[in-house]
Amino acid sequence: MAASGGVRPSTDLPQDEVEVLALFARGYTIERIARELGISERTVRRRLRAAADALGAGTSVEAVVRAVRTGLI
């Protein structure tokens, strides 16, 4: 599925973004993801946003849906 503007979203995400997306998909909160990975909540948010952008998603939830549909997570 193409993102708006005819740009095809990337499914070649860095492992750290995939890891954050996978935990978010499991229902982990941003705070819990940060604690589990030993990173700041700001970093978690930044990785979720980067993953959403790369997947052509408007939200983190939409990014999870796209990641699941493409077999990324």
LUMNUKOL-136185 format. One line per field, with one value per residue (C-alpha): chain; residue number from 1; x, y, z. Coordinates in steps of 0.05 Angstrom, whole numbers, plus 5000, padded with zeros to 4 digits. Layout:
% residues N
marmar: c(A, ...)
mardo: c(NUM, ...)
c1: c(X, ...)
c2: c(Y, ...)
c3: c(Z, ...)
//
This chain:
% residues 73
marmar: c(A, A, A, A, A, A, A, A, A, A, A, A, A, A, A, A, A, A, A, A, A, A, A, A, A, A, A, A, A, A, A, A, A, A, A, A, A, A, A, A, A, A, A, A, A, A, A, A, A, A, A, A, A, A, A, A, A, A, A, A, A, A, A, A, A, A, A, A, A, A, A, A, A)
mardo: c(1, 2, 3, 4, 5, 6, 7, 8, 9, 10, 11, 12, 13, 14, 15, 16, 17, 18, 19, 20, 21, 22, 23, 24, 25, 26, 27, 28, 29, 30, 31, 32, 33, 34, 35, 36, 37, 38, 39, 40, 41, 42, 43, 44, 45, 46, 47, 48, 49, 50, 51, 52, 53, 54, 55, 56, 57, 58, 59, 60, 61, 62, 63, 64, 65, 66, 67, 68, 69, 70, 71, 72, 73)
c1: c(5000, 5029, 5031, 5002, 5039, 5054, 5114, 5121, 5135, 5198, 5197, 5272, 5273, 5332, 5327, 5319, 5256, 5228, 5241, 5203, 5145, 5142, 5138, 5086, 5045, 5046, 5012, 5073, 5069, 5122, 5147, 5152, 5187, 5238, 5249, 5255, 5305, 5343, 5329, 5292, 5218, 5238, 5280, 5221, 5176, 5229, 5237, 5162, 5155, 5213, 5182, 5114, 5145, 5184, 5121, 5079, 5035, 5003, 5005, 5043, 4982, 4977, 5051, 5040, 4984, 5027, 5086, 5042, 5011, 5080, 5108, 5158, 5135)
c2: c(5000, 5068, 5125, 5193, 5228, 5163, 5148, 5075, 5066, 5031, 4965, 4965, 4995, 4996, 4941, 4990, 5019, 4949, 4929, 4990, 4977, 4904, 4922, 4976, 4924, 4880, 4936, 4962, 5035, 5084, 5085, 5009, 5005, 5056, 5017, 4950, 4977, 5022, 5084, 5149, 5158, 5213, 5162, 5113, 5168, 5187, 5115, 5105, 5170, 5150, 5081, 5112, 5160, 5105, 5063, 5121, 5119, 5178, 5148, 5096, 5051, 5055, 5040, 4976, 4955, 4967, 4931, 4870, 4870, 4871, 4818, 4866, 4847)
c3: c(5000, 4980, 5029, 5011, 4956, 4921, 4964, 4983, 5058, 5079, 5115, 5124, 5194, 5242, 5294, 5351, 5318, 5305, 5377, 5403, 5355, 5376, 5450, 5435, 5397, 5459, 5497, 5534, 5554, 5533, 5605, 5608, 5540, 5564, 5629, 5592, 5542, 5589, 5547, 5559, 5545, 5496, 5457, 5456, 5428, 5377, 5353, 5348, 5308, 5262, 5251, 5236, 5187, 5152, 5147, 5121, 5183, 5218, 5287, 5327, 5328, 5252, 5248, 5289, 5242, 5181, 5213, 5228, 5158, 5125, 5171, 5202, 5272)
//
